[in-house]
Amino acid sequence: GEVLLWQVGHAKRTFPDTSTSSSFLHVILIELLPLIATLHWHFLSIFASYSINGALFQSWEGPIAFLVGIVVLLPMALGVLRDWYRAKLLTWLFRQVLSFAMLIVVLTLIFSTSGWGLHLHHYFIGLFCYIASRGRSTCSALARALCLGALINGLAFW
């Protein structure tokens, strides 16, 4: 029962336990500010290009922006993976991600013969990362907020 709730139902609760902290400030810092930041994703182009393609590495600004993104997002991603590990479902997650990646590669190879290439939008990635951000930890709540903002931003532009 609990395994199914973790995989499908966000383990009963998705918000972190705020009973021991100042919950109003916690909700603002963890749930709202990251949502607002990625809700306005298009403003990132002020600092540098955020498209991951060959043009990213044409000047010094692209690799710096890419490196800053990795440094900022890596601790959060490790926190989400820690939640999956604690639920004893990390190998299940890796199998699902690997299966999905193989499906994308196969479809890309099939459609590339017609001149179509792979193009993943940030809102598509945001949706899958939102679904994968399970648990009640602060890292998971932060990841969900960032992913929800990216999803809404991409769908609004689409």
C-alpha positions as CSV (number, residue, x, y, z in Angstrom):
1,G,0.0,0.0,0.0
2,E,2.7,2.5,1.0
3,V,4.8,1.8,-2.1
4,L,1.8,2.5,-4.4
5,L,1.1,5.7,-2.5
6,W,4.7,6.8,-2.9
7,Q,4.8,6.0,-6.6
8,V,1.4,7.3,-7.6
9,G,0.0,9.4,-4.8
10,H,2.8,11.6,-3.6
11,A,3.1,9.5,-0.4
12,K,-0.1,10.9,1.1
13,R,1.3,14.4,1.6
14,T,3.4,16.6,-0.5
15,F,4.1,19.6,1.7
16,P,6.8,19.6,4.2
17,D,6.0,19.5,7.9
18,T,5.9,23.1,9.0
19,S,4.5,22.6,12.5
20,T,7.9,23.2,14.2
21,S,8.9,26.3,12.1
22,S,7.3,29.6,11.3
23,S,5.0,28.1,8.7
24,F,4.0,31.4,7.0
25,L,7.7,32.3,6.3
26,H,8.4,28.7,5.4
27,V,5.6,28.7,2.8
28,I,6.8,32.0,1.3
29,L,10.5,31.0,1.1
30,I,10.0,27.4,0.0
31,E,6.8,27.3,-2.0
32,L,6.1,30.8,-3.4
33,L,9.5,32.5,-4.2
34,P,10.8,29.5,-6.3
35,L,7.5,29.4,-8.1
36,I,7.7,33.0,-9.0
37,A,11.3,32.7,-10.1
38,T,10.6,30.0,-12.7
39,L,7.2,31.4,-13.5
40,H,9.2,34.2,-15.2
41,W,11.7,31.9,-16.8
42,H,12.1,34.0,-19.9
43,F,13.8,36.7,-17.8
44,L,16.8,34.4,-17.5
45,S,17.8,35.5,-21.0
46,I,18.9,38.8,-19.5
47,F,21.9,37.1,-17.9
48,A,22.7,34.4,-20.5
49,S,21.2,32.0,-23.0
50,Y,19.6,29.0,-21.2
51,S,19.1,26.8,-24.2
52,I,21.2,23.7,-24.0
53,N,22.6,23.4,-27.6
54,G,25.8,24.1,-29.5
55,A,25.3,27.9,-29.2
56,L,25.6,27.7,-25.4
57,F,29.3,27.2,-25.7
58,Q,30.1,29.9,-28.3
59,S,31.1,32.5,-25.6
60,W,32.2,32.5,-22.0
61,E,28.8,33.5,-20.7
62,G,27.1,30.2,-21.7
63,P,29.3,27.8,-19.8
64,I,29.2,30.1,-16.7
65,A,25.4,30.1,-16.8
66,F,25.3,26.4,-17.3
67,L,27.8,25.8,-14.4
68,V,25.8,28.2,-12.1
69,G,22.6,26.3,-13.0
70,I,24.2,23.0,-12.0
71,V,25.6,24.3,-8.8
72,V,22.2,25.7,-7.8
73,L,20.1,22.7,-8.8
74,L,22.4,19.8,-7.9
75,P,21.8,19.9,-4.1
76,M,18.1,20.1,-4.6
77,A,18.2,17.1,-7.0
78,L,20.3,15.1,-4.5
79,G,17.7,15.9,-1.8
80,V,14.9,14.5,-3.9
81,L,16.9,11.4,-4.8
82,R,17.6,11.0,-1.0
83,D,13.8,10.9,-0.5
84,W,13.4,8.2,-3.1
85,Y,16.3,6.3,-1.5
86,R,14.7,6.5,2.0
87,A,11.5,5.1,0.5
88,K,13.6,2.2,-0.9
89,L,12.4,3.1,-4.4
90,L,15.5,4.6,-6.0
91,T,16.3,1.7,-8.2
92,W,12.6,1.7,-9.4
93,L,13.0,5.4,-10.3
94,F,16.2,4.8,-12.2
95,R,14.6,2.0,-14.2
96,Q,11.7,4.2,-15.1
97,V,14.0,7.1,-16.1
98,L,16.2,4.7,-18.1
99,S,13.2,3.2,-19.9
100,F,11.9,6.7,-20.7
101,A,15.3,7.8,-22.0
102,M,15.5,4.7,-24.2
103,L,12.1,5.5,-25.6
104,I,13.1,9.0,-26.4
105,V,16.3,7.8,-28.2
106,V,14.4,5.2,-30.2
107,L,11.7,7.8,-31.3
108,T,14.4,10.3,-32.1
109,L,16.2,7.8,-34.3
110,I,13.0,6.9,-36.1
111,F,11.9,10.4,-36.7
112,S,15.3,11.8,-37.5
113,T,15.1,10.0,-40.9
114,S,12.3,12.4,-41.8
115,G,14.3,15.5,-40.7
116,W,12.7,15.8,-37.3
117,G,15.0,16.2,-34.3
118,L,14.7,16.0,-30.6
119,H,13.6,19.1,-28.9
120,L,12.5,19.0,-25.2
121,H,10.9,22.2,-23.9
122,H,11.5,23.4,-20.3
123,Y,7.9,22.9,-19.4
124,F,8.0,19.3,-20.5
125,I,11.0,18.7,-18.3
126,G,9.4,20.7,-15.5
127,L,6.3,18.4,-15.7
128,F,8.3,15.2,-15.4
129,C,10.5,16.6,-12.6
130,Y,7.4,17.8,-10.7
131,I,6.0,14.3,-10.9
132,A,9.3,12.8,-9.7
133,S,9.6,15.3,-6.7
134,R,8.0,13.1,-4.1
135,G,8.0,13.3,-0.3
136,R,7.7,15.8,2.5
137,S,11.2,17.2,2.6
138,T,12.0,20.8,2.0
139,C,14.1,19.8,-1.1
140,S,11.1,18.1,-2.6
141,A,8.8,21.1,-1.9
142,L,11.4,23.4,-3.4
143,A,11.8,21.2,-6.5
144,R,8.0,21.1,-7.0
145,A,7.8,24.8,-6.7
146,L,10.5,25.4,-9.3
147,C,9.1,22.8,-11.7
148,L,5.6,24.1,-11.3
149,G,6.7,27.6,-12.2
150,A,8.6,26.3,-15.3
151,L,5.6,24.3,-16.4
152,I,3.2,27.2,-16.1
153,N,5.6,29.5,-17.8
154,G,6.1,27.2,-20.8
155,L,2.4,26.5,-21.2
156,A,1.6,30.2,-21.0
157,F,4.0,30.9,-23.8
158,W,2.8,27.9,-25.8
